[in-house]
């Protein structure tokens, strides 16, 4: 588990490092307004992932883990194959719907008609994302995190590399690059990740199920021609046909059972993520709209939105790669300690997490306060980005504590509680989007982010400390 977490941490840091400088490149090439358009399509991707594969990936991982623990490798591949077919059917419908209805989605849902061509491009990436997500779920289940980590890195490198190549080709021929090229890069990155995952699962299948080089005695060609015309041969083939028929009906029953298991776990997980992503999508879509209600033009509203979400927030979120990886490690550790009745370990995890996150959070808050404006000027050539970084720096302690305590509470089986905390904090942020931005501009949204993050952190901390005190009394 520790090795897997280290791999994920290193890969996550490298991917974020590449992605961070990629965003700097995009902001310099396409400007703040282009970044705003690029960020506006993110809700569609998030919603499509929730609808198609998010819950299925987790379900595959869970059942594959239990099956491989008993060395039932054949059934683990059946689980993968069943989940893969479900996800591909959903992703095909979703991709087709987005491609066909891109114009009404852009105009009526995203409230920006210029995103329609971008939606048609990203629709192509949805089936690819489903393929590698299902396969990654399988490898997480068998605790081989190197494959998902490598596919993530391949996706990032190919996405960034392809956009760089396209940009320099345009420069060489005197063409003006558009933000559509960045979306094409996203599709190329997804295809690279899919190829890596498919090659890995084929290699795994070859390892688990080596090819049988012997001729089956059930094949008619395996018998002499003189024997194939005898009554004994006809009887033998009838018996084999009967067995094959009932074997096929048995397989159908197995796949029905696996489908039921996967859906039983995947549907509530997908529903929870869908609700959260819907709320986040409403938030993302209406920020530019509410900025126009404040009195800004469409171009200025998109530019401010692009600076905030495409430049300042990625810098603030960069250190969270560390806390996210620790959270991945904490969840199974806390689950195991709770199941084993080791309540003192649960208490230590809670208190240590709060102390470490406070220290880490205040450290990065101080760093961003001192160097925030300079970072905005040097990295993004934007004074506004520097101003946002200063304000957002106060989020750090609250973000890190909430992330860590969410993982601990999930490990203790309090998943409904953490889901409700996330919904409440998002609803509070939406109130600021609809009612504060028209009066105070983007500053009203920044206040909302701080208030909602403080509320979520308070709820998680109170819940975790109550559990900690209860375990201490026991």
C-alpha positions as CSV (number, residue, x, y, z in Angstrom):
1,X,0.0,0.0,0.0
2,X,2.8,2.4,0.9
3,X,4.7,1.7,-2.3
4,X,1.5,2.2,-4.4
5,X,0.9,5.5,-2.6
6,X,4.5,6.7,-3.2
7,X,4.0,5.8,-6.9
8,X,0.8,7.7,-7.1
9,X,2.3,10.7,-5.2
10,X,5.3,11.0,-7.5
11,X,3.2,10.6,-10.6
12,X,0.7,13.1,-9.3
13,X,3.4,15.6,-8.6
14,X,5.0,15.1,-12.0
15,X,1.6,15.3,-13.8
16,X,0.7,18.5,-11.9
17,X,4.1,20.0,-12.6
18,X,3.6,19.4,-16.3
19,X,0.0,20.5,-16.2
20,X,0.9,23.6,-14.3
21,X,3.4,24.9,-16.9
22,X,1.0,23.7,-19.6
23,X,-1.6,26.1,-18.2
24,X,1.0,28.9,-18.2
25,X,1.7,28.2,-21.9
26,X,-2.1,28.1,-22.7
27,X,-2.7,31.4,-20.9
28,X,0.2,33.1,-22.7
29,X,-0.9,31.8,-26.2
30,X,-4.7,32.0,-25.9
31,X,-5.2,34.7,-23.3
32,X,-7.6,34.9,-20.4
33,X,-10.7,34.8,-22.6
34,X,-9.5,31.7,-24.4
35,X,-8.8,30.1,-21.0
36,X,-12.3,31.0,-19.9
37,X,-13.8,29.2,-22.9
38,X,-11.6,26.2,-22.2
39,X,-12.6,26.0,-18.6
40,X,-16.3,26.3,-19.5
41,X,-16.3,22.8,-21.1
42,X,-15.0,21.2,-17.9
43,X,-18.5,20.7,-16.4
44,X,-19.6,18.7,-19.4
45,X,-16.6,16.4,-19.0
46,X,-17.2,16.0,-15.3
47,X,-20.8,15.2,-15.8
48,X,-20.1,12.7,-18.6
49,X,-17.6,10.9,-16.4
50,X,-20.1,10.7,-13.5
51,X,-22.8,9.3,-15.8
52,X,-20.7,6.8,-17.7
53,X,-17.8,5.3,-15.7
54,X,-17.1,6.9,-12.3
55,X,-19.1,4.5,-10.2
56,X,-18.4,1.5,-12.5
57,X,-14.6,2.0,-12.1
58,X,-14.9,1.9,-8.3
59,X,-17.2,-1.1,-8.4
60,X,-14.7,-3.0,-10.7
61,X,-11.9,-2.2,-8.3
62,X,-13.8,-3.4,-5.3
63,X,-14.9,-6.7,-6.8
64,X,-11.7,-7.4,-8.6
65,X,-9.9,-7.0,-5.3
66,X,-12.1,-9.5,-3.5
67,X,-11.8,-12.0,-6.4
68,X,-8.1,-11.8,-6.8
69,X,-7.6,-12.3,-3.1
70,X,-9.1,-15.8,-3.6
71,X,-7.1,-16.2,-6.8
72,X,-10.3,-16.2,-8.9
73,X,-8.6,-14.6,-11.9
74,X,-11.1,-15.8,-14.4
75,X,-14.0,-14.1,-12.6
76,X,-12.0,-10.9,-12.1
77,X,-11.7,-10.6,-15.9
78,X,-15.4,-11.3,-16.2
79,X,-16.0,-8.4,-13.8
80,X,-13.8,-6.2,-15.9
81,X,-15.4,-7.2,-19.1
82,X,-19.0,-6.7,-17.7
83,X,-18.1,-3.3,-16.4
84,X,-16.4,-2.4,-19.6
85,X,-19.5,-3.2,-21.7
86,X,-21.7,-1.2,-19.4
87,X,-19.4,1.8,-19.4
88,X,-18.9,1.7,-23.2
89,X,-22.7,1.5,-23.8
90,X,-23.2,4.5,-21.6
91,X,-20.3,6.5,-23.0
92,X,-21.3,5.8,-26.6
93,X,-24.8,7.3,-25.9
94,X,-23.3,10.2,-24.0
95,X,-20.7,11.0,-26.7
96,X,-23.3,10.8,-29.4
97,X,-25.7,13.1,-27.5
98,X,-23.0,15.7,-26.8
99,X,-21.9,15.6,-30.5
100,X,-25.4,15.9,-31.9
101,X,-26.7,18.4,-29.4
102,X,-23.6,20.5,-29.0
103,X,-25.2,23.7,-30.2
104,X,-28.2,23.7,-27.7
105,X,-25.9,22.5,-24.9
106,X,-23.5,25.4,-25.6
107,X,-26.2,28.0,-25.9
108,X,-28.7,26.9,-23.3
109,X,-26.7,25.1,-20.6
110,X,-23.2,26.6,-20.9
111,X,-24.6,30.0,-21.9
112,X,-21.8,30.4,-24.4
113,X,-22.4,29.5,-28.0
114,X,-18.7,29.5,-28.9
115,X,-18.1,26.3,-26.8
116,X,-20.2,24.2,-29.3
117,X,-17.1,23.3,-31.5
118,X,-15.2,22.4,-28.4
119,X,-18.0,20.1,-27.2
120,X,-18.0,18.2,-30.5
121,X,-14.2,17.6,-30.1
122,X,-14.3,16.4,-26.5
123,X,-17.2,14.1,-27.3
124,X,-14.7,11.9,-29.0
125,X,-12.7,11.5,-25.8
126,X,-15.5,10.1,-23.7
127,X,-15.4,6.5,-24.9
128,X,-11.6,6.5,-24.6
129,X,-11.8,7.8,-21.0
130,X,-14.2,4.9,-20.2
131,X,-11.8,2.3,-21.6
132,X,-8.8,3.3,-19.6
133,X,-10.9,4.1,-16.5
134,X,-12.3,0.6,-16.4
135,X,-8.9,-1.0,-16.9
136,X,-7.4,1.3,-14.3
137,X,-10.1,0.1,-11.9
138,X,-9.0,-3.5,-12.5
139,X,-5.3,-2.6,-11.8
140,X,-6.3,-0.7,-8.7
141,X,-8.1,-3.8,-7.6
142,X,-5.1,-6.0,-7.9
143,X,-2.9,-3.3,-6.3
144,X,-0.8,-2.7,-9.4
145,X,-0.8,1.1,-9.2
146,X,2.1,1.5,-11.6
147,X,-0.1,0.9,-14.7
148,X,-2.7,3.7,-13.8
149,X,0.1,6.0,-12.8
150,X,2.0,5.4,-16.1
151,X,-1.2,5.8,-18.2
152,X,-1.9,9.1,-16.3
153,X,1.6,10.3,-17.1
154,X,1.3,9.2,-20.8
155,X,-2.0,11.1,-21.1
156,X,-0.4,14.3,-19.7
157,X,2.8,14.1,-21.8
158,X,0.9,13.3,-25.0
159,X,-1.7,16.0,-24.4
160,X,0.9,18.7,-23.7
161,X,3.4,17.5,-26.4
162,X,0.7,17.4,-29.1
163,X,-0.5,20.9,-28.4
164,X,3.1,22.2,-28.4
165,X,3.7,20.5,-31.8
166,X,0.4,21.9,-33.2
167,X,1.3,25.4,-32.0
168,X,4.8,25.4,-33.5
169,X,3.4,24.0,-36.8
170,X,0.9,26.9,-36.9
171,X,3.7,29.4,-36.1
172,X,5.8,28.0,-38.9
173,X,3.1,28.4,-41.5
174,X,1.8,31.7,-40.2
175,X,-1.5,30.4,-38.8
176,X,-3.2,31.7,-35.7
177,X,-3.8,28.9,-33.2
178,X,-7.2,28.7,-31.4
179,X,-8.3,27.2,-28.1
180,X,-9.7,24.2,-30.2
181,X,-6.2,22.9,-30.5
182,X,-6.0,22.6,-26.7
183,X,-9.1,20.4,-26.8
184,X,-7.7,18.3,-29.6
185,X,-4.7,17.8,-27.4
186,X,-7.1,16.5,-24.7
187,X,-8.4,13.9,-27.1
188,X,-4.9,12.9,-28.1
189,X,-3.9,12.5,-24.4
190,X,-7.0,10.3,-23.7
191,X,-6.2,8.1,-26.7
192,X,-2.6,7.7,-25.5
193,X,-3.8,6.7,-22.0
194,X,-6.3,4.2,-23.6
195,X,-3.5,2.6,-25.7
196,X,-1.3,2.2,-22.6
197,X,-4.1,0.6,-20.6
198,X,-5.2,-1.7,-23.4
199,X,-1.6,-3.0,-23.9
200,X,-1.3,-3.5,-20.2
201,X,-4.5,-5.5,-19.8
202,X,-3.7,-7.6,-22.9
203,X,-0.3,-8.4,-21.3
204,X,-2.0,-9.2,-18.0
205,X,-4.5,-11.5,-19.8
206,X,-1.7,-13.3,-21.6
207,X,0.0,-13.8,-18.2
208,X,-3.1,-15.1,-16.4
209,X,-4.5,-17.2,-19.3
210,X,-1.6,-18.6,-21.4
211,X,-2.6,-19.7,-24.9
212,X,-3.5,-23.4,-25.2
213,X,-1.6,-24.8,-28.1
214,X,-3.2,-28.2,-28.1
215,X,-6.1,-29.2,-30.5
216,X,-9.4,-29.6,-28.6
217,X,-10.8,-33.2,-28.8
218,X,-14.2,-31.6,-29.3
219,X,-13.2,-30.4,-32.8
220,X,-14.4,-32.7,-35.6
221,X,-11.0,-32.2,-37.4
222,X,-9.3,-33.9,-34.4
223,X,-10.8,-37.2,-35.3
224,X,-10.0,-39.5,-38.3
225,X,-12.3,-39.2,-41.2
226,X,-13.5,-42.8,-40.9
227,X,-14.6,-42.2,-37.3
228,X,-16.5,-39.0,-38.1
229,X,-19.2,-40.9,-40.0
230,X,-20.0,-43.5,-37.3
231,X,-23.0,-43.5,-34.8
232,X,-20.5,-43.3,-31.9
233,X,-19.1,-40.0,-33.2
234,X,-22.7,-38.6,-33.7
235,X,-23.5,-39.5,-30.1
236,X,-20.3,-38.0,-28.8
237,X,-21.0,-34.7,-30.7
238,X,-24.6,-34.6,-29.4
239,X,-23.3,-34.9,-25.8
240,X,-20.8,-32.1,-26.3
241,X,-23.4,-29.9,-28.0
242,X,-25.6,-30.4,-24.9
243,X,-22.8,-29.6,-22.5
244,X,-21.8,-26.5,-24.6
245,X,-25.4,-25.3,-24.6
246,X,-25.8,-25.6,-20.8
247,X,-22.3,-24.1,-20.3
248,X,-23.4,-21.1,-22.3
249,X,-26.6,-20.7,-20.2
250,X,-24.4,-20.9,-17.1
251,X,-22.2,-18.2,-18.3
252,X,-25.2,-16.0,-19.0
253,X,-26.2,-16.5,-15.4
254,X,-22.7,-15.6,-14.2
255,X,-22.7,-12.4,-16.2
256,X,-26.1,-11.4,-15.0
257,X,-25.0,-11.8,-11.4
258,X,-21.9,-9.8,-12.0
259,X,-23.9,-7.0,-13.7
260,X,-26.2,-6.9,-10.7
261,X,-23.3,-6.6,-8.3
262,X,-21.6,-3.9,-10.3
263,X,-24.8,-1.8,-10.7
264,X,-25.8,-2.2,-7.0
265,X,-22.5,-0.5,-6.0
266,X,-22.0,1.8,-9.1
267,X,-25.5,3.4,-9.2
268,X,-25.4,5.0,-5.8
269,X,-21.8,6.1,-6.2
270,X,-22.5,7.6,-9.6
271,X,-25.6,9.3,-8.3
272,X,-23.6,10.9,-5.4
273,X,-20.9,12.1,-7.8
274,X,-23.5,13.3,-10.3
275,X,-25.2,15.5,-7.7
276,X,-21.9,17.0,-6.7
277,X,-20.8,17.5,-10.3
278,X,-24.2,19.0,-11.2
279,X,-23.8,21.6,-8.4
280,X,-20.2,22.3,-9.4
281,X,-21.3,22.6,-13.1
282,X,-24.1,25.2,-12.2
283,X,-21.4,27.1,-10.2
284,X,-18.9,27.1,-13.1
285,X,-21.5,28.0,-15.8
286,X,-23.1,30.8,-13.9
287,X,-20.0,32.7,-12.7
288,X,-19.5,34.4,-16.1
289,X,-23.2,35.0,-16.3
290,X,-23.4,36.6,-12.9
291,X,-20.3,38.7,-13.7
292,X,-22.3,40.1,-16.7
293,X,-25.1,40.9,-14.3
294,X,-22.5,42.9,-12.3
295,X,-22.0,45.0,-15.4
296,X,-19.1,43.4,-17.2
297,X,-19.0,42.5,-20.9
298,X,-19.1,38.9,-22.1
299,X,-15.4,39.0,-23.0
300,X,-14.4,40.6,-19.7
301,X,-16.5,38.1,-17.7
302,X,-14.9,35.1,-19.5
303,X,-11.4,36.7,-19.0
304,X,-11.9,37.0,-15.3
305,X,-13.3,33.5,-15.1
306,X,-10.3,32.2,-17.1
307,X,-7.8,34.0,-14.9
308,X,-9.4,32.6,-11.7
309,X,-10.0,29.0,-12.8
310,X,-7.2,28.6,-15.3
311,X,-4.4,30.4,-13.7
312,X,-4.8,31.3,-10.0
313,X,-6.6,28.2,-8.7
314,X,-4.2,25.6,-10.2
315,X,-1.4,27.3,-8.4
316,X,-3.3,27.2,-5.1
317,X,-4.3,23.6,-5.7
318,X,-0.8,22.4,-6.7
319,X,0.4,21.4,-3.1
320,X,-2.8,19.4,-2.6
321,X,-1.1,16.6,-4.6
322,X,0.7,15.8,-1.4
323,X,-2.4,15.7,0.8
324,X,-4.4,13.8,-1.8
325,X,-1.9,11.0,-1.9
326,X,-1.7,10.8,1.9
327,X,-5.5,10.7,1.9
328,X,-5.4,7.7,-0.4
329,X,-3.1,6.0,2.1
330,X,-5.2,7.0,5.2
331,X,-8.5,5.5,4.0
332,X,-7.5,1.8,4.1
333,X,-5.4,2.3,7.2
334,X,-8.2,3.9,9.2
335,X,-10.7,1.3,7.8
336,X,-8.5,-1.5,8.9
337,X,-7.9,0.1,12.4
338,X,-11.6,0.6,12.9
339,X,-12.5,-2.9,11.8
340,X,-9.9,-4.3,14.2
341,X,-11.2,-2.3,17.1
342,X,-7.9,-0.2,17.3
343,X,-9.7,3.0,18.3
344,X,-6.5,4.6,19.6
345,X,-5.0,4.4,16.1
346,X,-8.2,6.1,14.7
347,X,-7.8,8.9,17.3
348,X,-4.1,9.4,16.5
349,X,-4.9,9.5,12.8
350,X,-7.5,12.2,13.3
351,X,-5.5,14.4,15.6
352,X,-2.2,14.0,13.7
353,X,-4.0,14.9,10.4
354,X,-5.4,18.1,11.8
355,X,-2.0,19.2,13.2
356,X,-0.1,18.4,10.0
357,X,-2.7,20.0,7.7
358,X,-2.7,23.1,9.8
359,X,1.1,23.3,9.7
360,X,1.2,22.6,5.9
361,X,-1.7,24.9,5.2
362,X,-0.4,27.9,7.1
363,X,3.0,27.4,5.6
364,X,1.6,27.6,2.0
365,X,-0.7,30.5,3.0
366,X,2.4,32.5,4.1
367,X,4.3,31.5,0.9
368,X,1.4,32.6,-1.3
369,X,0.9,35.8,0.6
370,X,4.6,36.8,0.2
371,X,5.1,35.7,-3.4
372,X,1.5,35.6,-4.8
373,X,1.7,38.9,-6.7
374,X,5.1,38.1,-8.0
375,X,4.0,34.7,-9.2
376,X,1.0,36.2,-11.0
377,X,3.3,38.6,-12.9
378,X,6.1,36.2,-13.6
379,X,4.1,33.1,-14.5
380,X,0.9,34.5,-16.0
381,X,1.8,38.1,-16.8
382,X,-1.3,39.1,-15.0
383,X,-1.7,41.4,-12.0
384,X,-5.3,40.1,-11.5
385,X,-3.9,36.5,-11.2
386,X,-1.6,37.7,-8.4
387,X,-4.5,39.4,-6.6
388,X,-6.6,36.2,-6.8
389,X,-3.6,34.2,-5.5
390,X,-3.4,36.5,-2.4
391,X,-7.1,36.1,-1.6
392,X,-7.2,32.3,-2.3
393,X,-4.1,31.7,-0.2
394,X,-6.4,31.7,2.9
395,X,-8.1,28.6,1.6
396,X,-5.0,26.4,2.1
397,X,-5.4,25.3,5.7
398,X,-9.2,24.6,5.3
399,X,-8.8,22.7,2.0
400,X,-6.1,20.4,3.4
401,X,-7.9,19.6,6.7
402,X,-11.2,19.0,4.9
403,X,-9.5,16.7,2.3
404,X,-7.8,14.6,5.0
405,X,-10.7,14.4,7.3
406,X,-13.0,13.4,4.4
407,X,-10.8,10.5,3.7
408,X,-10.7,9.5,7.4
409,X,-14.5,9.7,7.7
410,X,-14.9,7.7,4.5
411,X,-12.6,5.1,6.0
412,X,-14.9,4.9,9.0
413,X,-17.9,4.3,6.8
414,X,-19.3,7.8,7.1
415,X,-19.7,8.3,3.3
416,X,-23.2,9.7,3.5
417,X,-22.1,12.2,6.0
418,X,-19.2,13.4,3.9
419,X,-21.4,13.6,0.9
420,X,-23.9,15.8,2.7
421,X,-21.1,18.0,4.0
422,X,-19.9,18.5,0.4
423,X,-23.5,19.3,-0.8
424,X,-24.1,21.9,2.0
425,X,-20.8,23.7,1.2
426,X,-21.5,23.7,-2.5
427,X,-25.0,25.1,-1.9
428,X,-23.5,27.9,0.2
429,X,-21.1,28.7,-2.5
430,X,-24.0,28.8,-5.1
431,X,-25.8,31.4,-2.9
432,X,-22.7,33.6,-3.2
433,X,-22.6,33.0,-7.0
434,X,-26.2,34.1,-7.5
435,X,-26.6,36.8,-4.9
436,X,-23.1,38.2,-4.1
437,X,-21.4,38.4,-7.5
438,X,-24.1,40.7,-9.1
439,X,-23.4,43.2,-6.2
440,X,-19.7,42.7,-5.5
441,X,-18.2,41.2,-8.7
442,X,-15.7,38.3,-8.5
443,X,-14.8,39.4,-5.0
444,X,-18.2,38.1,-3.9
445,X,-17.4,34.6,-5.3
446,X,-14.0,34.6,-3.5
447,X,-15.8,35.3,-0.2
448,X,-18.1,32.4,-1.0
449,X,-15.3,30.0,-1.7
450,X,-13.7,30.9,1.7
451,X,-17.0,30.7,3.6
452,X,-18.0,27.3,2.0
453,X,-14.5,25.8,2.6
454,X,-14.6,27.0,6.2
455,X,-18.1,25.5,6.7
456,X,-17.0,22.1,5.2
457,X,-13.9,22.0,7.3
458,X,-15.9,22.9,10.5
459,X,-18.4,20.1,9.8
460,X,-15.7,17.5,9.1
461,X,-13.6,18.6,12.2
462,X,-16.6,18.5,14.6
463,X,-17.6,15.1,13.3
464,X,-14.1,13.7,13.5
465,X,-13.4,15.1,16.9
466,X,-16.7,13.6,18.2
467,X,-15.6,10.2,16.9
468,X,-12.2,10.8,18.5
469,X,-13.6,11.7,21.9
470,X,-16.0,8.7,21.8
471,X,-13.1,6.3,21.0
472,X,-11.0,7.9,23.7
473,X,-13.7,7.2,26.3
474,X,-14.0,3.6,25.2
